[in-house]
């Protein structure tokens, strides 16, 4: 599934996440490296030359994607 279809990714406890698509559908993701405490974190790229920031997965609550839709 292309990321462009995603509106948000919300962490659910230590072993799962919920992906909400731009059309409102939700996908429950459980017990995989990308959505569990085995995930090292998220690299957030800034616009232009503002650099990048690393956010440990344990500190992520929700990721919201900007959409041109």
mmCIF file as Biopython writes it, N, C-alpha, C and O atoms, coordinates in Angstrom:
data_model
#
loop_
_atom_site.group_PDB
_atom_site.id
_atom_site.type_symbol
_atom_site.label_atom_id
_atom_site.label_alt_id
_atom_site.label_comp_id
_atom_site.label_asym_id
_atom_site.label_entity_id
_atom_site.label_seq_id
_atom_site.pdbx_PDB_ins_code
_atom_site.Cartn_x
_atom_site.Cartn_y
_atom_site.Cartn_z
_atom_site.occupancy
_atom_site.B_iso_or_equiv
_atom_site.auth_seq_id
_atom_site.auth_asym_id
_atom_site.pdbx_PDB_model_num
ATOM 1   N N  . UNK A ? 1  ? 0.845   -1.170 0.000  1.0 0.0 1  A 1 
ATOM 2   C CA . UNK A ? 1  ? 0.000   0.000  0.000  1.0 0.0 1  A 1 
ATOM 3   C C  . UNK A ? 1  ? 0.892   1.235  0.000  1.0 0.0 1  A 1 
ATOM 4   O O  . UNK A ? 1  ? 1.750   1.356  0.874  1.0 0.0 1  A 1 
ATOM 5   N N  . UNK A ? 2  ? 0.725   2.140  -0.930 1.0 0.0 2  A 1 
ATOM 6   C CA . UNK A ? 2  ? 1.519   3.368  -0.947 1.0 0.0 2  A 1 
ATOM 7   C C  . UNK A ? 2  ? 1.203   4.250  0.258  1.0 0.0 2  A 1 
ATOM 8   O O  . UNK A ? 2  ? 0.051   4.336  0.685  1.0 0.0 2  A 1 
ATOM 9   N N  . UNK A ? 3  ? 2.224   4.902  0.800  1.0 0.0 3  A 1 
ATOM 10  C CA . UNK A ? 3  ? 2.041   5.790  1.946  1.0 0.0 3  A 1 
ATOM 11  C C  . UNK A ? 3  ? 1.091   6.933  1.622  1.0 0.0 3  A 1 
ATOM 12  O O  . UNK A ? 3  ? 0.481   7.501  2.527  1.0 0.0 3  A 1 
ATOM 13  N N  . UNK A ? 4  ? 0.958   7.276  0.356  1.0 0.0 4  A 1 
ATOM 14  C CA . UNK A ? 4  ? 0.077   8.386  -0.022 1.0 0.0 4  A 1 
ATOM 15  C C  . UNK A ? 4  ? -1.396  8.097  0.294  1.0 0.0 4  A 1 
ATOM 16  O O  . UNK A ? 4  ? -2.211  9.019  0.308  1.0 0.0 4  A 1 
ATOM 17  N N  . UNK A ? 5  ? -1.743  6.840  0.545  1.0 0.0 5  A 1 
ATOM 18  C CA . UNK A ? 5  ? -3.103  6.483  0.932  1.0 0.0 5  A 1 
ATOM 19  C C  . UNK A ? 5  ? -3.329  6.607  2.429  1.0 0.0 5  A 1 
ATOM 20  O O  . UNK A ? 5  ? -4.463  6.483  2.892  1.0 0.0 5  A 1 
ATOM 21  N N  . UNK A ? 6  ? -2.271  6.848  3.197  1.0 0.0 6  A 1 
ATOM 22  C CA . UNK A ? 6  ? -2.363  6.891  4.656  1.0 0.0 6  A 1 
ATOM 23  C C  . UNK A ? 6  ? -2.599  8.309  5.147  1.0 0.0 6  A 1 
ATOM 24  O O  . UNK A ? 6  ? -1.984  9.257  4.659  1.0 0.0 6  A 1 
ATOM 25  N N  . UNK A ? 7  ? -3.489  8.448  6.112  1.0 0.0 7  A 1 
ATOM 26  C CA . UNK A ? 7  ? -3.728  9.738  6.756  1.0 0.0 7  A 1 
ATOM 27  C C  . UNK A ? 7  ? -2.964  9.793  8.080  1.0 0.0 7  A 1 
ATOM 28  O O  . UNK A ? 7  ? -2.303  10.788 8.381  1.0 0.0 7  A 1 
ATOM 29  N N  . UNK A ? 8  ? -3.058  8.705  8.879  1.0 0.0 8  A 1 
ATOM 30  C CA . UNK A ? 8  ? -2.364  8.658  10.168 1.0 0.0 8  A 1 
ATOM 31  C C  . UNK A ? 8  ? -1.892  7.245  10.473 1.0 0.0 8  A 1 
ATOM 32  O O  . UNK A ? 8  ? -2.422  6.263  9.952  1.0 0.0 8  A 1 
ATOM 33  N N  . UNK A ? 9  ? -0.885  7.169  11.330 1.0 0.0 9  A 1 
ATOM 34  C CA . UNK A ? 9  ? -0.472  5.921  11.962 1.0 0.0 9  A 1 
ATOM 35  C C  . UNK A ? 9  ? -0.470  6.204  13.454 1.0 0.0 9  A 1 
ATOM 36  O O  . UNK A ? 9  ? 0.253   7.086  13.916 1.0 0.0 9  A 1 
ATOM 37  N N  . UNK A ? 10 ? -1.264  5.472  14.206 1.0 0.0 10 A 1 
ATOM 38  C CA . UNK A ? 10 ? -1.363  5.658  15.647 1.0 0.0 10 A 1 
ATOM 39  C C  . UNK A ? 10 ? -0.815  4.435  16.361 1.0 0.0 10 A 1 
ATOM 40  O O  . UNK A ? 10 ? -1.210  3.306  16.071 1.0 0.0 10 A 1 
ATOM 41  N N  . UNK A ? 11 ? 0.102   4.667  17.301 1.0 0.0 11 A 1 
ATOM 42  C CA . UNK A ? 11 ? 0.653   3.564  18.077 1.0 0.0 11 A 1 
ATOM 43  C C  . UNK A ? 11 ? -0.406  3.049  19.030 1.0 0.0 11 A 1 
ATOM 44  O O  . UNK A ? 11 ? -1.128  3.833  19.645 1.0 0.0 11 A 1 
ATOM 45  N N  . UNK A ? 12 ? -0.504  1.735  19.155 1.0 0.0 12 A 1 
ATOM 46  C CA . UNK A ? 12 ? -1.457  1.110  20.071 1.0 0.0 12 A 1 
ATOM 47  C C  . UNK A ? 12 ? -0.674  0.185  20.991 1.0 0.0 12 A 1 
ATOM 48  O O  . UNK A ? 12 ? -0.395  -0.959 20.632 1.0 0.0 12 A 1 
ATOM 49  N N  . UNK A ? 13 ? -0.327  0.664  22.151 1.0 0.0 13 A 1 
ATOM 50  C CA . UNK A ? 13 ? 0.440   -0.145 23.089 1.0 0.0 13 A 1 
ATOM 51  C C  . UNK A ? 13 ? 1.835   -0.406 22.567 1.0 0.0 13 A 1 
ATOM 52  O O  . UNK A ? 13 ? 2.366   0.362  21.765 1.0 0.0 13 A 1 
ATOM 53  N N  . UNK A ? 14 ? 2.431   -1.510 23.034 1.0 0.0 14 A 1 
ATOM 54  C CA . UNK A ? 14 ? 3.794   -1.855 22.638 1.0 0.0 14 A 1 
ATOM 55  C C  . UNK A ? 14 ? 3.862   -2.774 21.430 1.0 0.0 14 A 1 
ATOM 56  O O  . UNK A ? 14 ? 4.941   -2.971 20.872 1.0 0.0 14 A 1 
ATOM 57  N N  . UNK A ? 15 ? 2.730   -3.345 21.011 1.0 0.0 15 A 1 
ATOM 58  C CA . UNK A ? 15 ? 2.769   -4.365 19.972 1.0 0.0 15 A 1 
ATOM 59  C C  . UNK A ? 15 ? 1.843   -4.116 18.793 1.0 0.0 15 A 1 
ATOM 60  O O  . UNK A ? 15 ? 1.474   -5.061 18.096 1.0 0.0 15 A 1 
ATOM 61  N N  . UNK A ? 16 ? 1.463   -2.878 18.555 1.0 0.0 16 A 1 
ATOM 62  C CA . UNK A ? 16 ? 0.575   -2.669 17.426 1.0 0.0 16 A 1 
ATOM 63  C C  . UNK A ? 16 ? 0.397   -1.221 17.064 1.0 0.0 16 A 1 
ATOM 64  O O  . UNK A ? 16 ? 0.814   -0.318 17.789 1.0 0.0 16 A 1 
ATOM 65  N N  . UNK A ? 17 ? -0.233  -1.017 15.928 1.0 0.0 17 A 1 
ATOM 66  C CA . UNK A ? 17 ? -0.561  0.309  15.423 1.0 0.0 17 A 1 
ATOM 67  C C  . UNK A ? 17 ? -1.842  0.213  14.620 1.0 0.0 17 A 1 
ATOM 68  O O  . UNK A ? 17 ? -2.249  -0.862 14.180 1.0 0.0 17 A 1 
ATOM 69  N N  . UNK A ? 18 ? -2.466  1.365  14.441 1.0 0.0 18 A 1 
ATOM 70  C CA . UNK A ? 18 ? -3.640  1.468  13.590 1.0 0.0 18 A 1 
ATOM 71  C C  . UNK A ? 18 ? -3.300  2.476  12.497 1.0 0.0 18 A 1 
ATOM 72  O O  . UNK A ? 18 ? -2.898  3.604  12.783 1.0 0.0 18 A 1 
ATOM 73  N N  . UNK A ? 19 ? -3.465  2.060  11.250 1.0 0.0 19 A 1 
ATOM 74  C CA . UNK A ? 19 ? -3.269  2.949  10.114 1.0 0.0 19 A 1 
ATOM 75  C C  . UNK A ? 19 ? -4.651  3.383  9.649  1.0 0.0 19 A 1 
ATOM 76  O O  . UNK A ? 19 ? -5.505  2.547  9.353  1.0 0.0 19 A 1 
ATOM 77  N N  . UNK A ? 20 ? -4.869  4.689  9.585  1.0 0.0 20 A 1 
ATOM 78  C CA . UNK A ? 20 ? -6.128  5.220  9.057  1.0 0.0 20 A 1 
ATOM 79  C C  . UNK A ? 20 ? -5.838  5.760  7.670  1.0 0.0 20 A 1 
ATOM 80  O O  . UNK A ? 20 ? -4.954  6.595  7.478  1.0 0.0 20 A 1 
ATOM 81  N N  . UNK A ? 21 ? -6.603  5.263  6.708  1.0 0.0 21 A 1 
ATOM 82  C CA . UNK A ? 21 ? -6.436  5.678  5.315  1.0 0.0 21 A 1 
ATOM 83  C C  . UNK A ? 21 ? -7.194  6.970  5.053  1.0 0.0 21 A 1 
ATOM 84  O O  . UNK A ? 21 ? -8.068  7.346  5.834  1.0 0.0 21 A 1 
ATOM 85  N N  . UNK A ? 22 ? -6.870  7.648  3.966  1.0 0.0 22 A 1 
ATOM 86  C CA . UNK A ? 22 ? -7.513  8.928  3.675  1.0 0.0 22 A 1 
ATOM 87  C C  . UNK A ? 22 ? -9.014  8.787  3.442  1.0 0.0 22 A 1 
ATOM 88  O O  . UNK A ? 22 ? -9.747  9.768  3.571  1.0 0.0 22 A 1 
ATOM 89  N N  . UNK A ? 23 ? -9.487  7.588  3.103  1.0 0.0 23 A 1 
ATOM 90  C CA . UNK A ? 23 ? -10.923 7.384  2.915  1.0 0.0 23 A 1 
ATOM 91  C C  . UNK A ? 23 ? -11.632 6.976  4.209  1.0 0.0 23 A 1 
ATOM 92  O O  . UNK A ? 23 ? -12.832 6.701  4.203  1.0 0.0 23 A 1 
ATOM 93  N N  . UNK A ? 24 ? -10.874 6.938  5.334  1.0 0.0 24 A 1 
ATOM 94  C CA . UNK A ? 24 ? -11.469 6.629  6.635  1.0 0.0 24 A 1 
ATOM 95  C C  . UNK A ? 24 ? -11.350 5.178  7.063  1.0 0.0 24 A 1 
ATOM 96  O O  . UNK A ? 24 ? -11.577 4.873  8.234  1.0 0.0 24 A 1 
ATOM 97  N N  . UNK A ? 25 ? -11.003 4.270  6.160  1.0 0.0 25 A 1 
ATOM 98  C CA . UNK A ? 25 ? -10.819 2.869  6.529  1.0 0.0 25 A 1 
ATOM 99  C C  . UNK A ? 25 ? -9.641  2.753  7.499  1.0 0.0 25 A 1 
ATOM 100 O O  . UNK A ? 25 ? -8.710  3.557  7.456  1.0 0.0 25 A 1 
ATOM 101 N N  . UNK A ? 26 ? -9.692  1.755  8.365  1.0 0.0 26 A 1 
ATOM 102 C CA . UNK A ? 26 ? -8.587  1.530  9.284  1.0 0.0 26 A 1 
ATOM 103 C C  . UNK A ? 26 ? -8.015  0.130  9.108  1.0 0.0 26 A 1 
ATOM 104 O O  . UNK A ? 26 ? -8.732  -0.815 8.780  1.0 0.0 26 A 1 
ATOM 105 N N  . UNK A ? 27 ? -6.723  0.019  9.331  1.0 0.0 27 A 1 
ATOM 106 C CA . UNK A ? 27 ? -6.015  -1.256 9.278  1.0 0.0 27 A 1 
ATOM 107 C C  . UNK A ? 27 ? -5.328  -1.462 10.611 1.0 0.0 27 A 1 
ATOM 108 O O  . UNK A ? 27 ? -4.569  -0.601 11.057 1.0 0.0 27 A 1 
ATOM 109 N N  . UNK A ? 28 ? -5.582  -2.593 11.253 1.0 0.0 28 A 1 
ATOM 110 C CA . UNK A ? 28 ? -4.916  -2.933 12.504 1.0 0.0 28 A 1 
ATOM 111 C C  . UNK A ? 28 ? -3.657  -3.727 12.197 1.0 0.0 28 A 1 
ATOM 112 O O  . UNK A ? 28 ? -3.716  -4.757 11.525 1.0 0.0 28 A 1 
ATOM 113 N N  . UNK A ? 29 ? -2.530  -3.255 12.682 1.0 0.0 29 A 1 
ATOM 114 C CA . UNK A ? 29 ? -1.255  -3.936 12.489 1.0 0.0 29 A 1 
ATOM 115 C C  . UNK A ? 29 ? -0.761  -4.397 13.849 1.0 0.0 29 A 1 
ATOM 116 O O  . UNK A ? 29 ? -0.674  -3.603 14.786 1.0 0.0 29 A 1 
ATOM 117 N N  . UNK A ? 30 ? -0.439  -5.677 13.958 1.0 0.0 30 A 1 
ATOM 118 C CA . UNK A ? 30 ? -0.028  -6.242 15.243 1.0 0.0 30 A 1 
ATOM 119 C C  . UNK A ? 30 ? 1.262   -7.024 15.125 1.0 0.0 30 A 1 
ATOM 120 O O  . UNK A ? 30 ? 1.503   -7.704 14.127 1.0 0.0 30 A 1 
ATOM 121 N N  . UNK A ? 31 ? 2.094   -6.921 16.157 1.0 0.0 31 A 1 
ATOM 122 C CA . UNK A ? 31 ? 3.228   -7.798 16.403 1.0 0.0 31 A 1 
ATOM 123 C C  . UNK A ? 31 ? 4.178   -7.963 15.224 1.0 0.0 31 A 1 
ATOM 124 O O  . UNK A ? 31 ? 4.624   -9.074 14.936 1.0 0.0 31 A 1 
ATOM 125 N N  . UNK A ? 32 ? 4.486   -6.882 14.551 1.0 0.0 32 A 1 
ATOM 126 C CA . UNK A ? 32 ? 5.504   -6.896 13.509 1.0 0.0 32 A 1 
ATOM 127 C C  . UNK A ? 32 ? 6.580   -5.888 13.880 1.0 0.0 32 A 1 
ATOM 128 O O  . UNK A ? 32 ? 6.328   -4.970 14.661 1.0 0.0 32 A 1 
ATOM 129 N N  . UNK A ? 33 ? 7.747   -6.047 13.340 1.0 0.0 33 A 1 
ATOM 130 C CA . UNK A ? 33 ? 8.852   -5.163 13.725 1.0 0.0 33 A 1 
ATOM 131 C C  . UNK A ? 33 ? 8.520   -3.695 13.486 1.0 0.0 33 A 1 
ATOM 132 O O  . UNK A ? 33 ? 8.903   -2.839 14.284 1.0 0.0 33 A 1 
ATOM 133 N N  . UNK A ? 34 ? 7.820   -3.392 12.409 1.0 0.0 34 A 1 
ATOM 134 C CA . UNK A ? 34 ? 7.528   -1.994 12.098 1.0 0.0 34 A 1 
ATOM 135 C C  . UNK A ? 34 ? 6.541   -1.353 13.061 1.0 0.0 34 A 1 
ATOM 136 O O  . UNK A ? 34 ? 6.476   -0.126 13.134 1.0 0.0 34 A 1 
ATOM 137 N N  . UNK A ? 35 ? 5.774   -2.140 13.800 1.0 0.0 35 A 1 
ATOM 138 C CA . UNK A ? 35 ? 4.734   -1.574 14.662 1.0 0.0 35 A 1 
ATOM 139 C C  . UNK A ? 35 ? 4.863   -2.024 16.113 1.0 0.0 35 A 1 
ATOM 140 O O  . UNK A ? 35 ? 3.912   -1.884 16.882 1.0 0.0 35 A 1 
ATOM 141 N N  . UNK A ? 36 ? 5.997   -2.551 16.496 1.0 0.0 36 A 1 
ATOM 142 C CA . UNK A ? 36 ? 6.171   -3.023 17.870 1.0 0.0 36 A 1 
ATOM 143 C C  . UNK A ? 36 ? 7.367   -2.335 18.520 1.0 0.0 36 A 1 
ATOM 144 O O  . UNK A ? 36 ? 7.984   -1.448 17.930 1.0 0.0 36 A 1 
ATOM 145 N N  . UNK A ? 37 ? 7.683   -2.752 19.731 1.0 0.0 37 A 1 
ATOM 146 C CA . UNK A ? 37 ? 8.821   -2.168 20.443 1.0 0.0 37 A 1 
ATOM 147 C C  . UNK A ? 37 ? 10.155  -2.545 19.794 1.0 0.0 37 A 1 
ATOM 148 O O  . UNK A ? 37 ? 11.202  -2.048 20.206 1.0 0.0 37 A 1 
ATOM 149 N N  . UNK A ? 38 ? 10.127  -3.418 18.783 1.0 0.0 38 A 1 
ATOM 150 C CA . UNK A ? 38 ? 11.352  -3.745 18.031 1.0 0.0 38 A 1 
ATOM 151 C C  . UNK A ? 38 ? 11.667  -2.684 16.974 1.0 0.0 38 A 1 
ATOM 152 O O  . UNK A ? 38 ? 12.742  -2.703 16.375 1.0 0.0 38 A 1 
ATOM 153 N N  . UNK A ? 39 ? 10.736  -1.765 16.747 1.0 0.0 39 A 1 
ATOM 154 C CA . UNK A ? 39 ? 10.953  -0.671 15.801 1.0 0.0 39 A 1 
ATOM 155 C C  . UNK A ? 39 ? 11.908  0.327  16.458 1.0 0.0 39 A 1 
ATOM 156 O O  . UNK A ? 39 ? 11.655  0.777  17.576 1.0 0.0 39 A 1 
ATOM 157 N N  . UNK A ? 40 ? 12.985  0.671  15.788 1.0 0.0 40 A 1 
ATOM 158 C CA . UNK A ? 40 ? 13.979  1.582  16.358 1.0 0.0 40 A 1 
ATOM 159 C C  . UNK A ? 40 ? 13.481  3.019  16.409 1.0 0.0 40 A 1 
ATOM 160 O O  . UNK A ? 40 ? 13.861  3.762  17.313 1.0 0.0 40 A 1 
ATOM 161 N N  . UNK A ? 41 ? 12.641  3.432  15.464 1.0 0.0 41 A 1 
ATOM 162 C CA . UNK A ? 41 ? 12.146  4.796  15.494 1.0 0.0 41 A 1 
ATOM 163 C C  . UNK A ? 41 ? 11.813  5.314  14.119 1.0 0.0 41 A 1 
ATOM 164 O O  . UNK A ? 41 ? 11.738  4.565  13.145 1.0 0.0 41 A 1 
ATOM 165 N N  . UNK A ? 42 ? 11.612  6.628  14.064 1.0 0.0 42 A 1 
ATOM 166 C CA . UNK A ? 42 ? 11.183  7.299  12.843 1.0 0.0 42 A 1 
ATOM 167 C C  . UNK A ? 42 ? 12.166  8.426  12.544 1.0 0.0 42 A 1 
ATOM 168 O O  . UNK A ? 42 ? 12.530  9.193  13.435 1.0 0.0 42 A 1 
ATOM 169 N N  . UNK A ? 43 ? 12.586  8.520  11.307 1.0 0.0 43 A 1 
ATOM 170 C CA . UNK A ? 43 ? 13.435  9.614  10.864 1.0 0.0 43 A 1 
ATOM 171 C C  . UNK A ? 43 ? 12.537  10.627 10.164 1.0 0.0 43 A 1 
ATOM 172 O O  . UNK A ? 43 ? 11.899  10.319 9.157  1.0 0.0 43 A 1 
ATOM 173 N N  . UNK A ? 44 ? 12.498  11.834 10.710 1.0 0.0 44 A 1 
ATOM 174 C CA . UNK A ? 44 ? 11.646  12.890 10.175 1.0 0.0 44 A 1 
ATOM 175 C C  . UNK A ? 44 ? 12.535  13.857 9.407  1.0 0.0 44 A 1 
ATOM 176 O O  . UNK A ? 44 ? 13.433  14.477 9.977  1.0 0.0 44 A 1 
ATOM 177 N N  . UNK A ? 45 ? 12.277  13.978 8.112  1.0 0.0 45 A 1 
ATOM 178 C CA . UNK A ? 45 ? 13.065  14.866 7.265  1.0 0.0 45 A 1 
ATOM 179 C C  . UNK A ? 45 ? 12.410  16.230 7.221  1.0 0.0 45 A 1 
ATOM 180 O O  . UNK A ? 45 ? 11.211  16.345 6.965  1.0 0.0 45 A 1 
ATOM 181 N N  . UNK A ? 46 ? 13.205  17.269 7.472  1.0 0.0 46 A 1 
ATOM 182 C CA . UNK A ? 46 ? 12.692  18.628 7.432  1.0 0.0 46 A 1 
ATOM 183 C C  . UNK A ? 46 ? 12.682  19.166 6.017  1.0 0.0 46 A 1 
ATOM 184 O O  . UNK A ? 46 ? 13.344  18.631 5.128  1.0 0.0 46 A 1 
ATOM 185 N N  . UNK A ? 47 ? 11.928  20.222 5.821  1.0 0.0 47 A 1 
ATOM 186 C CA . UNK A ? 47 ? 11.876  20.870 4.508  1.0 0.0 47 A 1 
ATOM 187 C C  . UNK A ? 47 ? 13.160  21.663 4.292  1.0 0.0 47 A 1 
ATOM 188 O O  . UNK A ? 47 ? 13.705  22.247 5.230  1.0 0.0 47 A 1 
ATOM 189 N N  . UNK A ? 48 ? 13.631  21.679 3.070  1.0 0.0 48 A 1 
ATOM 190 C CA . UNK A ? 48 ? 14.835  22.433 2.746  1.0 0.0 48 A 1 
ATOM 191 C C  . UNK A ? 48 ? 16.052  21.890 3.460  1.0 0.0 48 A 1 
ATOM 192 O O  . UNK A ? 48 ? 16.302  20.685 3.459  1.0 0.0 48 A 1 
ATOM 193 N N  . UNK A ? 49 ? 16.802  22.781 4.066  1.0 0.0 49 A 1 
ATOM 194 C CA . UNK A ? 49 ? 18.040  22.384 4.722  1.0 0.0 49 A 1 
ATOM 195 C C  . UNK A ? 49 ? 17.899  22.325 6.241  1.0 0.0 49 A 1 
ATOM 196 O O  . UNK A ? 49 ? 18.895  22.418 6.959  1.0 0.0 49 A 1 
ATOM 197 N N  . UNK A ? 50 ? 16.679  22.172 6.730  1.0 0.0 50 A 1 
ATOM 198 C CA . UNK A ? 50 ? 16.473  22.166 8.178  1.0 0.0 50 A 1 
ATOM 199 C C  . UNK A ? 50 ? 16.925  20.866 8.832  1.0 0.0 50 A 1 
ATOM 200 O O  . UNK A ? 50 ? 16.851  20.729 10.053 1.0 0.0 50 A 1 
ATOM 201 N N  . UNK A ? 51 ? 17.387  19.923 8.040  1.0 0.0 51 A 1 
ATOM 202 C CA . UNK A ? 51 ? 17.922  18.693 8.607  1.0 0.0 51 A 1 
ATOM 203 C C  . UNK A ? 51 ? 16.878  17.651 8.904  1.0 0.0 51 A 1 
ATOM 204 O O  . UNK A ? 51 ? 15.737  17.726 8.448  1.0 0.0 51 A 1 
ATOM 205 N N  . UNK A ? 52 ? 17.299  16.679 9.680  1.0 0.0 52 A 1 
ATOM 206 C CA . UNK A ? 52 ? 16.432  15.560 10.026 1.0 0.0 52 A 1 
ATOM 207 C C  . UNK A ? 52 ? 16.438  15.361 11.534 1.0 0.0 52 A 1 
ATOM 208 O O  . UNK A ? 52 ? 17.399  15.714 12.218 1.0 0.0 52 A 1 
ATOM 209 N N  . UNK A ? 53 ? 15.356  14.795 12.037 1.0 0.0 53 A 1 
ATOM 210 C CA . UNK A ? 53 ? 15.238  14.486 13.464 1.0 0.0 53 A 1 
ATOM 211 C C  . UNK A ? 53 ? 14.881  13.016 13.610 1.0 0.0 53 A 1 
ATOM 212 O O  . UNK A ? 53 ? 14.091  12.478 12.835 1.0 0.0 53 A 1 
ATOM 213 N N  . UNK A ? 54 ? 15.466  12.378 14.605 1.0 0.0 54 A 1 
ATOM 214 C CA . UNK A ? 54 ? 15.160  10.983 14.918 1.0 0.0 54 A 1 
ATOM 215 C C  . UNK A ? 54 ? 14.228  10.969 16.121 1.0 0.0 54 A 1 
ATOM 216 O O  . UNK A ? 54 ? 14.500  11.622 17.129 1.0 0.0 54 A 1 
ATOM 217 N N  . UNK A ? 55 ? 13.129  10.226 16.018 1.0 0.0 55 A 1 
ATOM 218 C CA . UNK A ? 55 ? 12.189  10.080 17.126 1.0 0.0 55 A 1 
ATOM 219 C C  . UNK A ? 55 ? 12.116  8.595  17.467 1.0 0.0 55 A 1 
ATOM 220 O O  . UNK A ? 55 ? 11.683  7.802  16.630 1.0 0.0 55 A 1 
ATOM 221 N N  . UNK A ? 56 ? 12.528  8.193  18.674 1.0 0.0 56 A 1 
ATOM 222 C CA . UNK A ? 56 ? 12.419  6.780  19.068 1.0 0.0 56 A 1 
ATOM 223 C C  . UNK A ? 56 ? 10.954  6.323  19.027 1.0 0.0 56 A 1 
ATOM 224 O O  . UNK A ? 56 ? 10.058  7.083  19.393 1.0 0.0 56 A 1 
ATOM 225 N N  . UNK A ? 57 ? 10.716  5.097  18.588 1.0 0.0 57 A 1 
ATOM 226 C CA . UNK A ? 57 ? 9.352   4.573  18.447 1.0 0.0 57 A 1 
ATOM 227 C C  . UNK A ? 57 ? 8.585   4.649  19.761 1.0 0.0 57 A 1 
ATOM 228 O O  . UNK A ? 57 ? 7.375   4.877  19.753 1.0 0.0 57 A 1 
ATOM 229 N N  . UNK A ? 58 ? 9.255   4.466  20.874 1.0 0.0 58 A 1 
ATOM 230 C CA . UNK A ? 58 ? 8.590   4.517  22.180 1.0 0.0 58 A 1 
ATOM 231 C C  . UNK A ? 58 ? 7.989   5.894  22.464 1.0 0.0 58 A 1 
ATOM 232 O O  . UNK A ? 58 ? 7.086   6.014  23.291 1.0 0.0 58 A 1 
ATOM 233 N N  . UNK A ? 59 ? 8.475   6.922  21.793 1.0 0.0 59 A 1 
ATOM 234 C CA . UNK A ? 59 ? 7.964   8.283  22.008 1.0 0.0 59 A 1 
ATOM 235 C C  . UNK A ? 59 ? 6.918   8.691  20.969 1.0 0.0 59 A 1 
ATOM 236 O O  . UNK A ? 59 ? 6.337   9.772  21.067 1.0 0.0 59 A 1 
ATOM 237 N N  . UNK A ? 60 ? 6.680   7.840  19.986 1.0 0.0 60 A 1 
ATOM 238 C CA . UNK A ? 60 ? 5.689   8.140  18.949 1.0 0.0 60 A 1 
ATOM 239 C C  . UNK A ? 60 ? 4.294   7.825  19.478 1.0 0.0 60 A 1 
ATOM 240 O O  . UNK A ? 60 ? 4.052   6.743  20.013 1.0 0.0 60 A 1 
ATOM 241 N N  . UNK A ? 61 ? 3.383   8.781  19.324 1.0 0.0 61 A 1 
ATOM 242 C CA . UNK A ? 61 ? 1.977   8.552  19.652 1.0 0.0 61 A 1 
ATOM 243 C C  . UNK A ? 61 ? 1.169   8.424  18.371 1.0 0.0 61 A 1 
ATOM 244 O O  . UNK A ? 61 ? 0.378   7.497  18.196 1.0 0.0 61 A 1 
ATOM 245 N N  . UNK A ? 62 ? 1.395   9.390  17.477 1.0 0.0 62 A 1 
ATOM 246 C CA . UNK A ? 62 ? 0.680   9.393  16.207 1.0 0.0 62 A 1 
ATOM 247 C C  . UNK A ? 62 ? 1.513   10.112 15.163 1.0 0.0 62 A 1 
ATOM 248 O O  . UNK A ? 62 ? 2.203   11.087 15.458 1.0 0.0 62 A 1 
ATOM 249 N N  . UNK A ? 63 ? 1.438   9.618  13.947 1.0 0.0 63 A 1 
ATOM 250 C CA . UNK A ? 63 ? 2.075   10.264 12.803 1.0 0.0 63 A 1 
ATOM 251 C C  . UNK A ? 63 ? 0.965   10.686 11.871 1.0 0.0 63 A 1 
ATOM 252 O O  . UNK A ? 63 ? 0.127   9.875  11.478 1.0 0.0 63 A 1 
ATOM 253 N N  . UNK A ? 64 ? 0.961   11.970 11.515 1.0 0.0 64 A 1 
ATOM 254 C CA . UNK A ? 64 ? -0.037  12.494 10.568 1.0 0.0 64 A 1 
ATOM 255 C C  . UNK A ? 64 ? 0.672   12.882 9.292  1.0 0.0 64 A 1 
ATOM 256 O O  . UNK A ? 64 ? 1.705   13.552 9.312  1.0 0.0 64 A 1 
ATOM 257 N N  . UNK A ? 65 ? 0.102   12.452 8.180  1.0 0.0 65 A 1 
ATOM 258 C CA . UNK A ? 65 ? 0.682   12.741 6.883  1.0 0.0 65 A 1 
ATOM 259 C C  . UNK A ? 65 ? -0.040  13.919 6.233  1.0 0.0 65 A 1 
ATOM 260 O O  . UNK A ? 65 ? -1.270  13.980 6.238  1.0 0.0 65 A 1 
ATOM 261 N N  . UNK A ? 66 ? 0.726   14.848 5.675  1.0 0.0 66 A 1 
ATOM 262 C CA . UNK A ? 66 ? 0.131   15.939 4.903  1.0 0.0 66 A 1 
ATOM 263 C C  . UNK A ? 66 ? -0.399  15.324 3.618  1.0 0.0 66 A 1 
ATOM 264 O O  . UNK A ? 66 ? 0.201   14.401 3.065  1.0 0.0 66 A 1 
ATOM 265 N N  . UNK A ? 67 ? -1.503  15.831 3.158  1.0 0.0 67 A 1 
ATOM 266 C CA . UNK A ? 67 ? -2.109  15.259 1.960  1.0 0.0 67 A 1 
ATOM 267 C C  . UNK A ? 67 ? -2.505  16.346 0.990  1.0 0.0 67 A 1 
ATOM 268 O O  . UNK A ? 67 ? -3.030  17.391 1.375  1.0 0.0 67 A 1 
ATOM 269 N N  . UNK A ? 68 ? -2.246  16.083 -0.255 1.0 0.0 68 A 1 
ATOM 270 C CA . UNK A ? 68 ? -2.664  17.015 -1.290 1.0 0.0 68 A 1 
ATOM 271 C C  . UNK A ? 68 ? -4.047  16.702 -1.820 1.0 0.0 68 A 1 
ATOM 272 O O  . UNK A ? 68 ? -4.482  17.306 -2.800 1.0 0.0 68 A 1 
ATOM 273 N N  . UNK A ? 69 ? -4.753  15.760 -1.188 1.0 0.0 69 A 1 
ATOM 274 C CA . UNK A ? 69 ? -6.068  15.329 -1.676 1.0 0.0 69 A 1 
ATOM 275 C C  . UNK A ? 69 ? -7.141  16.298 -1.266 1.0 0.0 69 A 1 
ATOM 276 O O  . UNK A ? 69 ? -8.311  16.096 -1.590 1.0 0.0 69 A 1 
#
